[in-house]
Amino acid sequence: MDVRVEDLTKRYGQVTALDGVSQAFPSGALTAVVGPSGCGKTTLLRCLAGFVAPDRGRLWMGDRDVTYTQPQSRDAAMVFQSYALWPHMTVFENLAFALRLRKVPRRDIEQRVREALDLVELDRVPGIGERRPRQLSGGQQQRVALARAIVVRPQVLLLDEPLSNLDAKIRHRVRVEIRALQRRTGITAIYVTHDQEEAMSIADMVVVMEGGRVAQAGRPEEVYAQPKSPFVAEFLGSTNVLAAVMDPDGRILPSAAGSLIFRAEDIRLASPQEPAPAGSAWVDGEVVDVLFLGAGYRAYVRVGEEVIMADHRTPMPRGAVRAVIPLEKVFAFSRD
Amino acid sequence: MNATGPPAPSLRGRPRGLPALALRAALVAVLLAAIVGPLAGLVLWSVAERWHWPAVLPQQVGLKYWARITQGDLLAALTRGVAIASVTTVAALVAAIPVSYGAARARLPLGPVLLMLFLLPQAFPQLPVFASAAVLFYRWNLAGTYAGVVLIHLVGGLVYAVWTMTAVFRAIGEDIEEAAINLGASVTRTFFRISLPLALPGVVASSILVFIYSLDEFTGTLLVGAPYVTTLPVYMYTASLGYELQIASVTALVLMVPGVLLLVLMERFLRAEYLAFFGRL
Protein backbone atom coordinates (compact mmCIF):
# COMPACT_ATOMS: atom_id res chain seq x y z
CA MET A 1 0.00 0.00 0.00
CA ASP A 2 1.50 3.33 -0.94
CA VAL A 3 1.58 6.20 1.49
CA ARG A 4 1.34 9.84 0.52
CA VAL A 5 1.49 13.07 2.42
CA GLU A 6 0.46 16.42 1.02
CA ASP A 7 1.50 19.79 2.38
CA LEU A 8 1.97 18.30 5.84
CA THR A 9 2.67 21.06 8.36
CA LYS A 10 3.22 20.92 12.10
CA ARG A 11 4.33 23.68 14.45
CA TYR A 12 5.33 23.42 18.09
CA GLY A 13 5.12 26.99 19.35
CA GLN A 14 7.74 28.91 17.38
CA VAL A 15 9.36 25.76 15.98
CA THR A 16 8.16 24.47 12.63
CA ALA A 17 8.76 20.73 12.71
CA LEU A 18 7.14 20.06 9.34
CA ASP A 19 6.91 22.80 6.75
CA GLY A 20 4.58 21.75 3.95
CA VAL A 21 5.96 18.29 3.26
CA SER A 22 4.58 16.54 0.18
CA GLN A 23 6.01 13.14 -0.52
CA ALA A 24 4.95 9.73 -1.82
CA PHE A 25 6.25 6.52 -0.31
CA PRO A 26 5.93 3.78 -2.93
CA SER A 27 4.08 0.57 -2.22
CA GLY A 28 6.24 -2.42 -1.30
CA ALA A 29 9.41 -0.35 -1.09
CA LEU A 30 11.64 0.59 1.79
CA THR A 31 11.93 4.34 1.99
CA ALA A 32 14.52 5.84 4.30
CA VAL A 33 13.81 9.28 5.70
CA VAL A 34 17.12 10.75 6.67
CA GLY A 35 18.35 14.03 8.05
CA PRO A 36 20.12 15.63 11.00
CA SER A 37 18.32 15.83 14.34
CA GLY A 38 15.56 18.41 14.34
CA CYS A 39 14.90 18.08 10.59
CA GLY A 40 11.34 16.82 11.20
CA LYS A 41 11.82 13.17 10.26
CA THR A 42 10.53 11.80 13.56
CA THR A 43 7.56 14.19 13.54
CA LEU A 44 6.74 12.96 10.03
CA LEU A 45 6.80 9.35 11.22
CA ARG A 46 4.68 10.17 14.26
CA CYS A 47 2.17 11.91 11.99
CA LEU A 48 2.00 8.75 9.91
CA ALA A 49 1.47 6.66 13.06
CA GLY A 50 -1.23 9.05 14.23
CA PHE A 51 0.49 10.20 17.42
CA VAL A 52 0.86 13.73 16.09
CA ALA A 53 -2.01 15.59 14.47
CA PRO A 54 -0.79 17.86 11.66
CA ASP A 55 -1.80 21.52 11.65
CA ARG A 56 -2.36 21.40 7.93
CA GLY A 57 -2.15 18.96 5.06
CA ARG A 58 -3.42 15.51 4.28
CA LEU A 59 -2.21 11.98 4.72
CA TRP A 60 -3.13 9.03 2.53
CA MET A 61 -2.65 5.30 2.90
CA GLY A 62 -3.69 3.71 -0.37
CA ASP A 63 -7.02 5.29 -1.29
CA ARG A 64 -7.87 6.06 2.29
CA ASP A 65 -7.53 9.53 3.76
CA VAL A 66 -6.19 8.85 7.26
CA THR A 67 -5.41 12.43 8.26
CA TYR A 68 -7.85 12.30 11.15
CA THR A 69 -7.95 8.54 11.70
CA GLN A 70 -7.20 7.30 15.22
CA PRO A 71 -3.78 5.62 15.55
CA GLN A 72 -5.54 2.37 16.51
CA SER A 73 -7.21 2.01 13.12
CA ARG A 74 -4.37 2.96 10.77
CA ASP A 75 -2.91 -0.44 9.99
CA ALA A 76 0.59 1.01 10.29
CA ALA A 77 2.70 -0.84 12.87
CA MET A 78 5.60 0.97 14.43
CA VAL A 79 9.00 -0.16 15.70
CA PHE A 80 10.18 2.24 18.37
CA GLN A 81 13.69 3.51 18.91
CA SER A 82 13.58 2.28 22.51
CA TYR A 83 11.79 -0.93 21.34
CA ALA A 84 9.06 -0.11 23.89
CA LEU A 85 8.59 -3.76 24.74
CA TRP A 86 6.26 -4.41 27.65
CA PRO A 87 8.58 -5.49 30.46
CA HIS A 88 5.87 -7.20 32.53
CA MET A 89 4.97 -9.58 29.70
CA THR A 90 6.89 -12.47 28.20
CA VAL A 91 8.00 -12.37 24.57
CA PHE A 92 5.03 -14.54 23.65
CA GLU A 93 2.60 -12.24 25.46
CA ASN A 94 4.19 -9.19 23.84
CA LEU A 95 3.50 -10.68 20.43
CA ALA A 96 0.09 -12.14 21.29
CA PHE A 97 -1.24 -8.89 22.78
CA ALA A 98 -2.34 -7.36 19.48
CA LEU A 99 -3.65 -10.69 18.16
CA ARG A 100 -5.84 -11.15 21.23
CA LEU A 101 -7.17 -7.63 20.68
CA ARG A 102 -8.12 -8.70 17.18
CA LYS A 103 -9.91 -11.77 18.57
CA VAL A 104 -7.66 -14.19 16.70
CA PRO A 105 -8.42 -17.77 17.82
CA ARG A 106 -5.98 -19.18 20.39
CA ARG A 107 -4.47 -21.83 18.11
CA ASP A 108 -3.86 -19.31 15.33
CA ILE A 109 -2.21 -16.97 17.82
CA GLU A 110 0.45 -19.56 18.63
CA GLN A 111 0.96 -20.25 14.96
CA ARG A 112 1.33 -16.60 14.03
CA VAL A 113 3.63 -15.80 16.95
CA ARG A 114 5.86 -18.67 15.87
CA GLU A 115 5.86 -17.41 12.28
CA ALA A 116 6.78 -13.90 13.36
CA LEU A 117 9.62 -15.16 15.56
CA ASP A 118 10.74 -17.26 12.62
CA LEU A 119 10.78 -14.21 10.33
CA VAL A 120 13.09 -12.32 12.67
CA GLU A 121 15.21 -15.46 13.19
CA LEU A 122 14.49 -15.76 16.88
CA ASP A 123 12.84 -19.16 16.52
CA ARG A 124 16.11 -20.94 17.24
CA VAL A 125 16.63 -19.27 20.61
CA PRO A 126 15.45 -21.90 23.11
CA GLY A 127 12.53 -20.86 25.30
CA ILE A 128 12.40 -17.40 23.74
CA GLY A 129 8.62 -17.17 24.17
CA GLU A 130 8.79 -17.52 27.95
CA ARG A 131 11.53 -14.97 28.44
CA ARG A 132 10.98 -11.40 29.48
CA PRO A 133 12.46 -8.50 27.50
CA ARG A 134 14.92 -7.73 30.30
CA GLN A 135 16.47 -11.17 29.87
CA LEU A 136 17.29 -10.58 26.20
CA SER A 137 20.25 -8.91 24.55
CA GLY A 138 19.79 -5.59 22.75
CA GLY A 139 19.78 -7.27 19.36
CA GLN A 140 17.20 -9.82 20.48
CA GLN A 141 15.00 -7.11 21.96
CA GLN A 142 15.20 -5.28 18.65
CA ARG A 143 14.03 -8.41 16.82
CA VAL A 144 11.19 -8.95 19.26
CA ALA A 145 10.08 -5.36 18.65
CA LEU A 146 10.17 -6.03 14.93
CA ALA A 147 8.26 -9.29 15.35
CA ARG A 148 5.63 -7.59 17.50
CA ALA A 149 5.01 -5.10 14.70
CA ILE A 150 4.81 -7.61 11.84
CA VAL A 151 2.76 -10.22 13.70
CA VAL A 152 -0.37 -8.15 13.00
CA ARG A 153 0.48 -8.24 9.25
CA PRO A 154 0.25 -4.48 8.84
CA GLN A 155 0.04 -2.74 5.48
CA VAL A 156 2.72 -0.27 6.50
CA LEU A 157 5.75 -0.70 8.74
CA LEU A 158 7.11 2.41 10.46
CA LEU A 159 10.62 2.23 11.90
CA ASP A 160 11.95 4.99 14.13
CA GLU A 161 15.77 4.78 14.33
CA PRO A 162 15.46 1.06 15.00
CA LEU A 163 19.20 0.39 15.18
CA SER A 164 20.46 3.39 17.13
CA ASN A 165 20.64 1.49 20.42
CA LEU A 166 22.73 -1.36 19.04
CA ASP A 167 26.50 -1.45 18.84
CA ALA A 168 28.09 -1.12 15.42
CA LYS A 169 28.72 -4.80 14.73
CA ILE A 170 25.17 -5.98 15.46
CA ARG A 171 23.77 -2.89 13.77
CA HIS A 172 25.16 -3.94 10.42
CA ARG A 173 23.78 -7.44 10.73
CA VAL A 174 20.30 -6.43 11.87
CA ARG A 175 20.15 -3.85 9.10
CA VAL A 176 20.69 -6.53 6.48
CA GLU A 177 18.05 -8.64 8.19
CA ILE A 178 15.50 -5.85 8.26
CA ARG A 179 16.09 -5.35 4.55
CA ALA A 180 15.68 -9.07 3.84
CA LEU A 181 12.52 -9.22 5.93
CA GLN A 182 11.05 -6.26 4.10
CA ARG A 183 11.83 -7.86 0.72
CA ARG A 184 10.34 -11.18 1.77
CA THR A 185 7.11 -9.72 3.12
CA GLY A 186 6.81 -7.01 0.46
CA ILE A 187 5.61 -4.61 3.11
CA THR A 188 5.70 -0.84 2.60
CA ALA A 189 8.33 0.31 5.04
CA ILE A 190 9.23 3.84 6.13
CA TYR A 191 12.51 3.95 7.94
CA VAL A 192 13.69 7.00 9.86
CA THR A 193 17.39 7.35 10.58
CA HIS A 194 20.02 10.03 11.08
CA ASP A 195 22.70 7.80 9.57
CA GLN A 196 23.11 8.55 5.87
CA GLU A 197 25.15 5.42 5.23
CA GLU A 198 22.48 3.25 6.83
CA ALA A 199 19.82 5.03 4.78
CA MET A 200 21.59 4.57 1.45
CA SER A 201 22.55 0.97 2.03
CA ILE A 202 19.12 -0.23 3.08
CA ALA A 203 16.62 1.80 1.09
CA ASP A 204 14.93 1.68 -2.32
CA MET A 205 14.39 5.38 -1.95
CA VAL A 206 15.87 8.02 0.31
CA VAL A 207 14.12 11.19 1.41
CA VAL A 208 16.62 13.74 2.74
CA MET A 209 15.03 16.25 5.08
CA GLU A 210 16.27 19.61 6.26
CA GLY A 211 14.49 22.14 8.45
CA GLY A 212 11.07 20.51 8.17
CA ARG A 213 11.19 20.22 4.38
CA VAL A 214 12.17 17.55 1.90
CA ALA A 215 15.55 18.62 0.54
CA GLN A 216 15.69 15.82 -2.04
CA ALA A 217 14.11 12.44 -2.67
CA GLY A 218 15.05 9.66 -5.05
CA ARG A 219 16.98 6.42 -5.49
CA PRO A 220 20.06 6.32 -3.24
CA GLU A 221 22.51 6.29 -6.18
CA GLU A 222 20.72 9.18 -7.82
CA VAL A 223 20.67 11.38 -4.74
CA TYR A 224 24.28 10.56 -4.03
CA ALA A 225 25.43 11.27 -7.57
CA GLN A 226 23.28 14.33 -8.23
CA PRO A 227 22.74 16.25 -5.01
CA LYS A 228 20.50 19.23 -5.56
CA SER A 229 21.91 21.38 -2.80
CA PRO A 230 25.15 21.81 -0.84
CA PHE A 231 23.28 20.48 2.19
CA VAL A 232 22.38 17.19 0.52
CA ALA A 233 25.88 16.78 -0.91
CA GLU A 234 27.48 17.40 2.45
CA PHE A 235 25.03 15.28 4.39
CA LEU A 236 25.40 12.22 2.19
CA GLY A 237 29.16 11.85 2.11
CA SER A 238 32.61 12.84 3.24
CA THR A 239 32.61 15.97 1.25
CA ASN A 240 34.75 19.00 0.63
CA VAL A 241 33.13 22.41 0.45
CA LEU A 242 35.29 25.16 -0.96
CA ALA A 243 34.41 28.84 -1.24
CA ALA A 244 35.51 28.99 -4.86
CA VAL A 245 34.53 29.18 -8.52
CA MET A 246 35.90 27.48 -11.66
CA ASP A 247 37.34 29.29 -14.65
CA PRO A 248 36.54 27.93 -18.17
CA ASP A 249 39.68 25.74 -18.09
CA GLY A 250 38.53 23.98 -14.95
CA ARG A 251 40.94 25.79 -12.68
CA ILE A 252 39.54 26.30 -9.16
CA LEU A 253 39.91 29.87 -7.88
CA PRO A 254 39.08 31.01 -4.37
CA SER A 255 36.01 33.26 -4.37
CA ALA A 256 33.22 34.25 -2.04
CA ALA A 257 30.76 34.17 -4.93
CA GLY A 258 30.31 30.42 -5.11
CA SER A 259 30.65 27.01 -3.45
CA LEU A 260 32.32 24.03 -5.07
CA ILE A 261 31.48 20.67 -3.59
CA PHE A 262 33.27 17.41 -4.35
CA ARG A 263 33.83 14.16 -2.52
CA ALA A 264 37.10 12.98 -1.06
CA GLU A 265 36.96 9.73 -3.06
CA ASP A 266 36.65 11.58 -6.40
CA ILE A 267 39.92 13.45 -6.04
CA ARG A 268 43.12 12.25 -7.67
CA LEU A 269 46.35 13.70 -6.37
CA ALA A 270 48.79 14.24 -9.25
CA SER A 271 52.17 15.88 -9.60
CA PRO A 272 51.96 19.69 -9.95
CA GLN A 273 53.80 19.47 -13.28
CA GLU A 274 51.21 17.13 -14.81
CA PRO A 275 48.72 19.02 -16.98
CA ALA A 276 45.12 18.49 -15.88
CA PRO A 277 43.24 16.32 -18.37
CA ALA A 278 40.36 17.83 -20.30
CA GLY A 279 37.00 17.62 -18.58
CA SER A 280 38.38 17.98 -15.12
CA ALA A 281 38.67 20.61 -12.44
CA TRP A 282 41.98 21.12 -10.72
CA VAL A 283 43.68 23.05 -7.99
CA ASP A 284 47.21 23.12 -6.62
CA GLY A 285 47.90 22.47 -2.99
CA GLU A 286 50.16 20.90 -0.44
CA VAL A 287 49.65 17.65 1.45
CA VAL A 288 49.89 18.42 5.14
CA ASP A 289 48.96 15.03 6.60
CA VAL A 290 48.12 11.47 5.54
CA LEU A 291 46.03 9.04 7.58
CA PHE A 292 45.85 5.30 7.04
CA LEU A 293 42.19 4.25 7.17
CA GLY A 294 42.49 0.51 6.56
CA ALA A 295 40.83 0.33 3.17
CA GLY A 296 42.93 3.25 1.94
CA TYR A 297 44.56 6.54 2.78
CA ARG A 298 43.17 9.98 3.45
CA ALA A 299 45.26 13.02 2.69
CA TYR A 300 44.64 16.50 4.05
CA VAL A 301 45.58 19.00 1.39
CA ARG A 302 45.98 22.70 2.09
CA VAL A 303 44.42 24.79 -0.67
CA GLY A 304 44.95 28.48 -0.04
CA GLU A 305 43.33 29.15 3.33
CA GLU A 306 41.36 25.90 3.44
CA VAL A 307 42.08 22.19 3.85
CA ILE A 308 40.39 19.54 1.72
CA MET A 309 40.29 15.75 2.14
CA ALA A 310 41.34 13.36 -0.62
CA ASP A 311 40.98 9.56 -0.41
CA HIS A 312 43.33 7.17 -2.26
CA ARG A 313 43.65 3.42 -2.36
CA THR A 314 47.44 3.64 -2.53
CA PRO A 315 49.96 5.61 -0.45
CA MET A 316 50.02 9.25 -1.48
CA PRO A 317 52.75 11.71 -2.27
CA ARG A 318 53.65 14.40 0.22
CA GLY A 319 54.41 18.02 -0.49
CA ALA A 320 53.14 19.93 -3.50
CA VAL A 321 50.35 18.22 -5.46
CA ARG A 322 47.72 18.99 -8.03
CA ALA A 323 44.23 17.83 -7.01
CA VAL A 324 42.27 16.70 -10.07
CA ILE A 325 38.51 16.05 -10.01
CA PRO A 326 36.34 14.93 -12.97
CA LEU A 327 34.02 17.81 -13.88
CA GLU A 328 30.86 15.73 -13.49
CA LYS A 329 31.81 15.06 -9.85
CA VAL A 330 32.04 18.75 -8.99
CA PHE A 331 28.85 20.44 -7.85
CA ALA A 332 28.87 24.19 -8.24
CA PHE A 333 26.45 26.37 -6.33
CA SER A 334 26.35 30.13 -6.26
CA ARG A 335 26.30 31.73 -2.85
CA ASP A 336 23.25 33.76 -1.93
CA MET B 1 36.95 -15.88 36.03
CA ASN B 2 39.80 -17.97 37.33
CA ALA B 3 38.56 -19.70 40.46
CA THR B 4 41.91 -21.16 41.47
CA GLY B 5 43.76 -17.86 41.69
CA PRO B 6 44.47 -16.10 44.98
CA PRO B 7 41.58 -14.03 46.32
CA ALA B 8 41.72 -10.50 45.03
CA PRO B 9 42.26 -7.85 47.69
CA SER B 10 39.08 -6.00 48.45
CA LEU B 11 39.13 -2.48 47.10
CA ARG B 12 36.20 -1.27 49.12
CA GLY B 13 35.86 -0.71 52.83
CA ARG B 14 39.62 -0.57 53.39
CA PRO B 15 40.34 1.61 56.44
CA ARG B 16 42.58 4.51 55.54
CA GLY B 17 44.55 4.86 58.73
CA LEU B 18 43.60 5.34 62.33
CA PRO B 19 42.00 8.85 62.16
CA ALA B 20 39.51 7.71 59.53
CA LEU B 21 38.63 4.69 61.60
CA ALA B 22 38.13 6.76 64.74
CA LEU B 23 35.97 9.23 62.87
CA ARG B 24 33.83 6.44 61.50
CA ALA B 25 33.46 4.86 64.93
CA ALA B 26 32.44 8.19 66.44
CA LEU B 27 29.88 8.73 63.71
CA VAL B 28 28.37 5.30 64.24
CA ALA B 29 28.26 5.91 67.99
CA VAL B 30 26.41 9.21 67.56
CA LEU B 31 23.93 7.64 65.16
CA LEU B 32 23.37 4.69 67.46
CA ALA B 33 22.79 7.00 70.42
CA ALA B 34 20.33 9.10 68.42
CA ILE B 35 18.37 6.09 67.19
CA VAL B 36 18.71 3.54 69.94
CA GLY B 37 18.77 5.96 72.89
CA PRO B 38 15.12 7.06 72.79
CA LEU B 39 14.05 3.53 71.87
CA ALA B 40 15.89 2.11 74.86
CA GLY B 41 14.14 4.68 77.04
CA LEU B 42 10.79 3.56 75.67
CA VAL B 43 11.57 -0.10 76.28
CA LEU B 44 12.74 0.65 79.84
CA TRP B 45 9.64 2.67 80.63
CA SER B 46 7.36 0.01 79.17
CA VAL B 47 8.63 -2.60 81.65
CA ALA B 48 9.09 -0.30 84.65
CA GLU B 49 6.48 -1.19 87.23
CA ARG B 50 8.17 1.01 89.81
CA TRP B 51 10.78 3.66 88.90
CA HIS B 52 11.39 6.52 91.32
CA TRP B 53 13.91 9.29 91.14
CA PRO B 54 16.94 9.21 91.49
CA ALA B 55 17.35 5.54 90.53
CA VAL B 56 19.12 5.05 87.19
CA LEU B 57 17.21 1.86 86.48
CA PRO B 58 13.66 0.88 87.48
CA GLN B 59 13.30 -0.61 90.95
CA GLN B 60 10.75 -3.15 89.82
CA VAL B 61 10.59 -4.63 86.33
CA GLY B 62 7.63 -6.55 84.91
CA LEU B 63 5.22 -6.99 82.06
CA LYS B 64 2.20 -5.66 83.91
CA TYR B 65 1.69 -2.80 81.47
CA TRP B 66 2.32 -4.98 78.42
CA ALA B 67 -0.57 -7.10 79.60
CA ARG B 68 -2.76 -4.07 78.93
CA ILE B 69 -2.46 -4.82 75.20
CA THR B 70 -4.71 -7.79 75.60
CA GLN B 71 -7.27 -5.71 77.45
CA GLY B 72 -9.91 -3.67 75.71
CA ASP B 73 -8.99 -0.08 75.03
CA LEU B 74 -5.48 -0.28 73.57
CA LEU B 75 -6.36 -3.08 71.21
CA ALA B 76 -9.59 -1.35 70.24
CA ALA B 77 -7.68 1.83 69.44
CA LEU B 78 -5.26 -0.17 67.30
CA THR B 79 -7.94 -1.97 65.28
CA ARG B 80 -9.83 1.31 64.91
CA GLY B 81 -6.67 2.93 63.59
CA VAL B 82 -6.04 0.09 61.15
CA ALA B 83 -9.63 0.29 59.88
CA ILE B 84 -9.38 4.05 59.38
CA ALA B 85 -5.99 3.69 57.69
CA SER B 86 -7.35 1.03 55.33
CA VAL B 87 -10.32 3.14 54.25
CA THR B 88 -8.10 6.22 53.92
CA THR B 89 -5.62 4.28 51.76
CA VAL B 90 -8.26 2.94 49.41
CA ALA B 91 -9.91 6.35 49.09
CA ALA B 92 -6.55 8.05 48.50
CA LEU B 93 -5.67 5.51 45.78
CA VAL B 94 -8.97 5.85 43.96
CA ALA B 95 -8.63 9.62 43.93
CA ALA B 96 -4.88 9.80 43.33
CA ILE B 97 -4.41 7.29 40.48
CA PRO B 98 -6.34 9.26 37.84
CA VAL B 99 -5.02 12.62 39.06
CA SER B 100 -1.39 11.54 39.15
CA TYR B 101 -1.64 9.70 35.83
CA GLY B 102 -3.11 12.78 34.19
CA ALA B 103 -0.46 15.00 35.75
CA ALA B 104 2.34 12.65 34.73
CA ARG B 105 1.20 12.54 31.11
CA ALA B 106 0.55 16.29 30.97
CA ARG B 107 -2.94 15.44 29.73
CA LEU B 108 -4.42 17.19 32.73
CA PRO B 109 -5.21 20.86 32.18
CA LEU B 110 -3.48 22.86 34.90
CA GLY B 111 -1.69 19.72 36.07
CA PRO B 112 1.13 21.55 37.89
CA VAL B 113 -1.40 23.87 39.58
CA LEU B 114 -3.38 20.86 40.74
CA LEU B 115 -0.26 19.20 42.11
CA MET B 116 0.59 22.38 44.01
CA LEU B 117 -2.95 22.45 45.38
CA PHE B 118 -2.46 18.98 46.84
CA LEU B 119 0.79 20.08 48.41
CA LEU B 120 -0.62 23.32 49.83
CA PRO B 121 -1.98 22.02 53.17
CA GLN B 122 1.51 20.73 53.94
CA ALA B 123 3.01 24.15 53.35
CA PHE B 124 1.28 25.59 56.43
CA PRO B 125 1.64 24.52 60.06
CA GLN B 126 -0.56 21.50 60.64
CA LEU B 127 -2.32 22.81 63.72
CA PRO B 128 -4.17 25.85 62.25
CA VAL B 129 -5.07 23.87 59.09
CA PHE B 130 -6.59 21.06 61.10
CA ALA B 131 -8.16 23.40 63.65
CA SER B 132 -10.04 25.31 60.99
CA ALA B 133 -10.98 22.01 59.34
CA ALA B 134 -12.30 20.85 62.69
CA VAL B 135 -14.50 23.95 62.97
CA LEU B 136 -15.96 23.17 59.55
CA PHE B 137 -16.45 19.52 60.48
CA TYR B 138 -18.43 20.51 63.59
CA ARG B 139 -20.71 22.57 61.40
CA TRP B 140 -21.20 19.62 59.02
CA ASN B 141 -21.70 17.14 61.85
CA LEU B 142 -18.56 15.25 60.82
CA ALA B 143 -16.76 15.83 64.11
CA GLY B 144 -16.38 12.70 66.19
CA THR B 145 -17.24 10.45 63.24
CA TYR B 146 -15.14 7.94 61.33
CA ALA B 147 -15.91 9.76 58.09
CA GLY B 148 -14.51 12.95 59.57
CA VAL B 149 -11.28 11.28 60.64
CA VAL B 150 -10.86 9.61 57.25
CA LEU B 151 -11.41 12.96 55.53
CA ILE B 152 -8.83 14.71 57.69
CA HIS B 153 -6.36 11.89 57.03
CA LEU B 154 -6.96 12.25 53.31
CA VAL B 155 -5.70 15.84 53.43
CA GLY B 156 -2.23 14.55 54.18
CA GLY B 157 -2.59 11.10 52.63
CA LEU B 158 -3.46 12.44 49.20
CA VAL B 159 -0.27 14.48 49.17
CA TYR B 160 1.82 11.34 49.57
CA ALA B 161 -0.31 9.34 47.15
CA VAL B 162 -0.42 11.94 44.37
CA TRP B 163 3.22 12.92 44.55
CA THR B 164 4.64 9.42 44.68
CA MET B 165 2.33 8.09 41.99
CA THR B 166 2.97 11.00 39.66
CA ALA B 167 6.63 10.06 39.92
CA VAL B 168 5.79 6.41 39.31
CA PHE B 169 3.73 7.10 36.19
CA ARG B 170 6.37 9.47 34.85
CA ALA B 171 8.94 6.71 35.09
CA ILE B 172 6.91 4.66 32.60
CA GLY B 173 7.96 5.68 29.10
CA GLU B 174 5.23 7.12 26.93
CA ASP B 175 6.37 4.99 24.01
CA ILE B 176 5.49 1.88 26.05
CA GLU B 177 1.88 3.06 25.91
CA GLU B 178 2.11 4.26 22.33
CA ALA B 179 3.24 0.81 21.29
CA ALA B 180 -0.05 -0.62 22.60
CA ILE B 181 -2.14 2.12 21.01
CA ASN B 182 -0.28 1.68 17.74
CA LEU B 183 -1.21 -2.01 17.72
CA GLY B 184 -4.88 -1.25 18.24
CA ALA B 185 -5.46 -1.02 22.00
CA SER B 186 -7.81 1.66 23.28
CA VAL B 187 -6.52 4.25 25.74
CA THR B 188 -8.48 2.59 28.57
CA ARG B 189 -7.20 -0.88 27.76
CA THR B 190 -3.66 0.46 27.45
CA PHE B 191 -3.97 1.98 30.91
CA PHE B 192 -5.27 -1.17 32.57
CA ARG B 193 -3.15 -3.71 30.68
CA ILE B 194 0.11 -1.79 30.30
CA SER B 195 0.50 1.31 32.49
CA LEU B 196 -1.20 0.18 35.70
CA PRO B 197 0.53 -3.24 35.91
CA LEU B 198 3.85 -1.51 35.34
CA ALA B 199 3.04 1.06 38.03
CA LEU B 200 1.91 -1.58 40.51
CA PRO B 201 5.08 -1.66 42.64
CA GLY B 202 4.89 2.11 42.93
CA VAL B 203 1.18 1.99 43.73
CA VAL B 204 1.87 -0.52 46.51
CA ALA B 205 4.67 1.64 47.89
CA SER B 206 2.43 4.67 47.74
CA SER B 207 -0.39 2.87 49.61
CA ILE B 208 2.03 1.83 52.31
CA LEU B 209 3.10 5.44 52.78
CA VAL B 210 -0.51 6.57 53.08
CA PHE B 211 -1.36 3.71 55.42
CA ILE B 212 1.51 4.48 57.77
CA TYR B 213 0.74 8.19 57.65
CA SER B 214 -2.88 7.55 58.61
CA LEU B 215 -1.95 5.09 61.33
CA ASP B 216 0.45 7.59 62.92
CA GLU B 217 -1.56 10.76 62.31
CA PHE B 218 -2.20 12.61 65.55
CA THR B 219 -3.17 16.29 65.29
CA GLY B 220 -6.13 15.91 62.95
CA THR B 221 -7.42 12.82 64.70
CA LEU B 222 -7.30 14.55 68.07
CA LEU B 223 -9.04 17.70 66.83
CA VAL B 224 -11.72 15.99 64.75
CA GLY B 225 -12.11 12.51 66.25
CA ALA B 226 -11.65 12.86 69.98
CA PRO B 227 -13.20 11.81 72.22
CA TYR B 228 -15.39 9.47 70.20
CA VAL B 229 -12.89 8.20 67.64
CA THR B 230 -9.60 7.43 69.39
CA THR B 231 -6.67 5.93 67.51
CA LEU B 232 -3.39 4.76 69.04
CA PRO B 233 -1.49 8.06 68.76
CA VAL B 234 -4.33 9.86 70.53
CA TYR B 235 -4.52 7.05 73.07
CA MET B 236 -0.80 7.44 73.70
CA TYR B 237 -1.18 11.18 74.13
CA THR B 238 -3.97 10.79 76.65
CA ALA B 239 -1.99 8.19 78.52
CA SER B 240 1.11 10.37 78.79
CA LEU B 241 -1.03 13.35 79.85
CA GLY B 242 -2.21 11.25 82.79
CA TYR B 243 1.47 10.55 83.66
CA GLU B 244 0.99 6.94 82.63
CA LEU B 245 4.36 6.91 80.94
CA GLN B 246 4.42 3.12 80.93
CA ILE B 247 1.18 2.91 78.95
CA ALA B 248 2.41 5.59 76.59
CA SER B 249 5.66 3.67 76.04
CA VAL B 250 3.89 0.39 75.41
CA THR B 251 1.60 2.17 72.92
CA ALA B 252 4.53 3.80 71.14
CA LEU B 253 6.30 0.45 70.78
CA VAL B 254 3.14 -1.24 69.52
CA LEU B 255 2.63 1.61 67.06
CA MET B 256 6.11 1.12 65.71
CA VAL B 257 5.57 -2.48 64.68
CA PRO B 258 3.30 -1.98 61.63
CA GLY B 259 5.30 1.07 60.62
CA VAL B 260 8.64 -0.71 60.58
CA LEU B 261 7.20 -3.80 58.90
CA LEU B 262 5.55 -1.79 56.15
CA LEU B 263 8.55 0.43 55.59
CA VAL B 264 10.71 -2.63 55.04
CA LEU B 265 8.11 -3.84 52.55
CA MET B 266 7.99 -0.47 50.83
CA GLU B 267 11.73 -0.30 50.48
CA ARG B 268 11.42 -3.37 48.26
CA PHE B 269 8.75 -1.80 46.10
CA LEU B 270 9.83 1.80 45.69
CA ARG B 271 12.46 1.53 42.98
CA ALA B 272 15.26 3.97 42.57
CA GLU B 273 14.11 4.90 39.06
CA TYR B 274 10.90 6.40 40.46
CA LEU B 275 12.82 8.69 42.75
CA ALA B 276 14.40 10.39 39.76
CA PHE B 277 10.96 11.72 38.90
CA PHE B 278 9.89 12.51 42.43
CA GLY B 279 8.80 16.02 43.23
CA ARG B 280 8.78 17.37 39.70
CA LEU B 281 5.92 19.61 38.65
Interface residues (C-beta under 8 A of the other chain):
Chain A: A49 G50 F51 P71 Q72 S73 A76 A77 M78 F80 Q81 S82 A84 L85 W86 P87 H88 F97 A98 L101 R102 R148 A149 V152
Chain B: G173 D175 I176 E178 A179 A180 I181 N182 L183 G184 A185 S186 R189 R193 I194 P197 L198
